């Protein structure tokens, strides 16, 4: 489903990624770990094709980095869900409106939008907060809204970039539990994190990135 084939990425004189190869199969849960600033977010950006390799190839489903057209990239991103550390919620819109927005931009029929948005909020345990504004929520609740927005289009892969970075211990654990639940329903999940506790408390296949090179740790 996702394949990196001998990927190099270089900015000016800085080698961010060097000869990175790995695969993620359908339905897998994978951690991507390593110190801050080593390129974990870059790997996610290569998957949703905001960046492209200097050398090598990235394949995501039927999309290939060396041949994808500009007009195809939005089609790829509709198949992906993306969870950011800093939430990126629209603070002037309600929880329901934030989730519905992800459907509107993809041209979903108006008759379907509210129903699907409410279903996504129910799946993350926030149906009762649908009319609240984002800043009225706790950090953990805001991250759940972000996850609802990310899964409302039923992606085959969910990318989570430091999803617990702004959360305390229990809220972080709850978010990882939720991601596992989503994974159990069939969605593949890739979590980028530098938090060793996340990995130790939720054991899954783990890839480690250090100095631009990737190694496999297995399920730690």
URTA-V165823 format. One record per backbone hydrogen bond with DSSP energy under -0.5 kcal/mol. CO is the residue of the C=O (numbers start at 1). NH is the residue of the N-H. If there is no record, write none. Layout:
[[CO & NH] [CO & NH]]
This chain:
[[1 & 61] [2 & 24] [3 & 5] [3 & 59] [4 & 6] [4 & 22] [5 & 57] [7 & 20] [8 & 54] [8 & 55] [9 & 16] [9 & 17] [10 & 12] [11 & 14] [13 & 15] [14 & 11] [14 & 16] [17 & 9] [19 & 21] [20 & 7] [22 & 4] [24 & 2] [25 & 28] [28 & 189] [29 & 205] [30 & 191] [31 & 33] [31 & 207] [32 & 193] [33 & 209] [35 & 38] [39 & 43] [40 & 44] [41 & 45] [42 & 46] [43 & 47] [44 & 48] [45 & 50] [45 & 51] [55 & 8] [57 & 5] [58 & 65] [59 & 3] [60 & 63] [63 & 60] [64 & 67] [64 & 68] [69 & 72] [69 & 73] [70 & 73] [70 & 74] [72 & 76] [73 & 77] [74 & 78] [75 & 79] [76 & 79] [77 & 80] [79 & 156] [79 & 157] [81 & 159] [82 & 84] [83 & 161] [84 & 87] [86 & 88] [89 & 91] [90 & 93] [93 & 134] [94 & 98] [95 & 99] [96 & 100] [97 & 101] [98 & 102] [99 & 102] [99 & 103] [100 & 103] [100 & 104] [101 & 105] [103 & 106] [103 & 108] [104 & 107] [109 & 112] [109 & 113] [110 & 114] [112 & 116] [113 & 117] [114 & 118] [115 & 119] [116 & 120] [117 & 121] [118 & 122] [119 & 123] [120 & 124] [121 & 124] [121 & 126] [122 & 125] [126 & 129] [127 & 130] [129 & 132] [130 & 96] [132 & 95] [133 & 136] [134 & 137] [138 & 142] [139 & 143] [140 & 144] [141 & 145] [142 & 146] [143 & 147] [144 & 148] [145 & 149] [146 & 150] [147 & 151] [148 & 152] [151 & 154] [156 & 188] [157 & 81] [157 & 159] [158 & 160] [158 & 190] [159 & 83] [159 & 161] [160 & 162] [160 & 192] [162 & 165] [164 & 167] [168 & 172] [169 & 173] [170 & 174] [171 & 175] [172 & 176] [173 & 177] [174 & 178] [175 & 179] [176 & 180] [177 & 181] [178 & 182] [179 & 183] [180 & 184] [181 & 185] [182 & 185] [182 & 187] [183 & 186] [188 & 158] [189 & 30] [190 & 160] [190 & 192] [191 & 32] [191 & 193] [192 & 162] [193 & 34] [194 & 196] [195 & 198] [195 & 199] [196 & 200] [197 & 201] [198 & 202] [202 & 204] [204 & 220] [205 & 31] [206 & 217] [206 & 218] [207 & 33] [208 & 210] [208 & 215] [210 & 213] [212 & 18] [213 & 210] [215 & 208] [215 & 217] [218 & 206] [218 & 220]]
